[in-house]
Amino acid sequence: MEQVEARCHFRGNQSQENLSMSDTADLAEFRQEVSDFVAANCPADIRARVASYHKIGVEDQLAWQRILAQKGWGASTWPVEWGGTGWSVRQRFIFDEVQAEFDCPPAPHQGLRHIGPVLIAFGSPEQQQAFLPRILDGSDFWCQGYSEPNAGSDLANLGTNAVLDGDDYVVNGQKIWTTQAHESQMMFALVRTGRGDRKQHGISLLLIPMDSPGLEVRPIISIDGWHHLNEVFFTDVRVPVANRVGDEGAAWTYAKFLLDRERLGPVHQVPGGAVLARRVRELIETEVTGPARQGERAALLGRLARVDSRLMGLRRLGEEAIEALAADRPVGLSPSVIKLAFGALFQELTEIGAEAGGRRQALDFTPPEQGNHPDEAEWLPNFLYQRARTIFGGTSEVQRNLISRRLFGN
Ligand SMILES: Cc1cc2nc3c(=O)[nH]c(=O)nc-3n(C[C@H](O)[C@H](O)[C@H](O)COP(=O)(O)OP(=O)(O)OC[C@H]3O[C@@H](n4cnc5c(N)ncnc54)[C@H](O)[C@@H]3O)c2cc1C
């Protein structure tokens, strides 16, 4: 009841929110409420790992998700009938900001922000009942089975095959670069169930339990030394037809719906970027010292100032896009622009961090699984990890193609 009242109240402030980034009295109260809860409930050991850019595993993410779900804050972007908070876009940003300030782990976004909205929009009532509550309460972690060795930028080229056999599809083929497949309970996968005039036709979306017989996960260790990525092999894996989302062969529509959300995902990381920028500034001030390094220090601080101002601009752009998404208005070029700009921005930010703090770490760098420097921030692995930003979710070149096609035609 208390929450419903708060919700109506905040909705009334929407136009005011558009005019100003500063909190109104109601929003300040909301910020305080979220801060008090987060400070009291987000486990200290998890926060310490996040603060030092050590690897955050599924366990940490789900532990925090369970706590948020119990509070009723598990899905800030979902409709209220599916356990969403009903918060305004501005409130969601405040929630993201507070979480970044307190170094909370990232949301399990593959479930909450990718397949969750797809199920809400296109899933059957049975699928919604079976999967949405388990995403919300942190029971299931999901991974994304899109890319294949011959289908990355050209995703529609995918060849993992699903053949109907009674009430099941029998799946054979391979996915690659599957983030956290080794820690997931479920995968949403694009598979080929037929061929049409165009290669985008004949693709279906299946929900596949990761413990299915015939499914094998093999690790890929990335340049940062951590194990996020995997290859996933399917040998006669049986998936019930009931686990196909929407119509057979029509998944390209759902895949694009999902990719738009994936490419807007970095907007939720703006607050984390601001916290990171602040830490990089502190790092420059403590590590790049002395008269001999004065020029270097000034150059790093200059680069950082440019990153700061771009972050502010992108935040506004991101808010507008997410407002449009929430109101079912077309998002146009925003997902590609945001994906492109954030990739470059986070790379620049972590490059400055690595230049200021990573040099010493580079000298004794051995690829870590749980952190090579347990007592300090991992500037170097974080810098290395961020190289992938301009690749995952669609490369920067592909985003530029999409933007230019939209602006100038084919
Ligand atoms: C850290 C990380 C996590 C990932 N997580 C997942 C995941 O969880 N699930 C998943 O399904 N996938 C995931 N991916 C895969 C990612 O989506 C693909 O790597 C990406 O789409 C690029 O595909 P590719 O690797 O096959 O490269 P390719 O498509 O082979 O591209 C190679 C190069 O050619 C360029 N190129 C290709 N086509 C064009 C073109 N038409 N015009 C101009 N340049 C072009 C690309 O920009 C790139 O530089 C992840 C990747 C990384 C690095």
The ligand as a Gaussian input file, in Angstrom:
#p B3LYP/6-31G(d) Opt

LIG

0 1
 C       33.378000     -10.242000     -23.699000
 C       32.367000     -10.722000     -24.697000
 C       31.151000     -11.211000     -24.238000
 C       30.219000     -11.722000     -25.149000
 N       29.070000     -12.294000     -24.651000
 C       28.196000     -12.865000     -25.509000
 C       27.065000     -13.585000     -25.017000
 O       26.847000     -13.695000     -23.800000
 N       26.255000     -14.183000     -25.909000
 C       26.441000     -14.090000     -27.253000
 O       25.640000     -14.606000     -27.991000
 N       27.522000     -13.432000     -27.767000
 C       28.402000     -12.825000     -26.913000
 N       29.512000     -12.181000     -27.412000
 C       29.768000     -12.213000     -28.843000
 C       29.630000     -10.861000     -29.548000
 O       28.293000     -10.476000     -29.681000
 C       30.334000     -11.011000     -30.884000
 O       31.718000     -11.196000     -30.609000
 C       30.167000      -9.798000     -31.766000
 O       28.843000      -9.700000     -32.201000
 C       31.117000      -9.819000     -32.975000
 O       31.026000     -11.019000     -33.662000
 P       32.336000     -11.882000     -34.023000
 O       33.121000     -12.055000     -32.778000
 O       31.872000     -13.093000     -34.728000
 O       33.179000     -10.952000     -34.974000
 P       32.979000     -10.774000     -36.537000
 O       31.529000     -10.564000     -36.817000
 O       33.665000     -11.887000     -37.242000
 O       33.751000      -9.434000     -36.801000
 C       35.162000      -9.356000     -36.912000
 C       35.515000      -7.907000     -37.216000
 O       34.958000      -7.529000     -38.477000
 C       34.130000      -6.381000     -38.339000
 N       32.952000      -6.482000     -39.184000
 C       32.149000      -7.557000     -39.334000
 N       31.153000      -7.277000     -40.197000
 C       31.334000      -5.995000     -40.590000
 C       30.623000      -5.128000     -41.458000
 N       29.515000      -5.529000     -42.098000
 N       31.089000      -3.867000     -41.620000
 C       32.199000      -3.435000     -40.984000
 N       32.923000      -4.228000     -40.137000
 C       32.489000      -5.488000     -39.941000
 C       33.720000      -6.376000     -36.878000
 O       33.379000      -5.079000     -36.441000
 C       34.964000      -6.922000     -36.219000
 O       35.882000      -5.888000     -35.994000
 C       30.469000     -11.666000     -26.529000
 C       31.677000     -11.140000     -26.989000
 C       32.624000     -10.692000     -26.088000
 C       33.926000     -10.176000     -26.619000

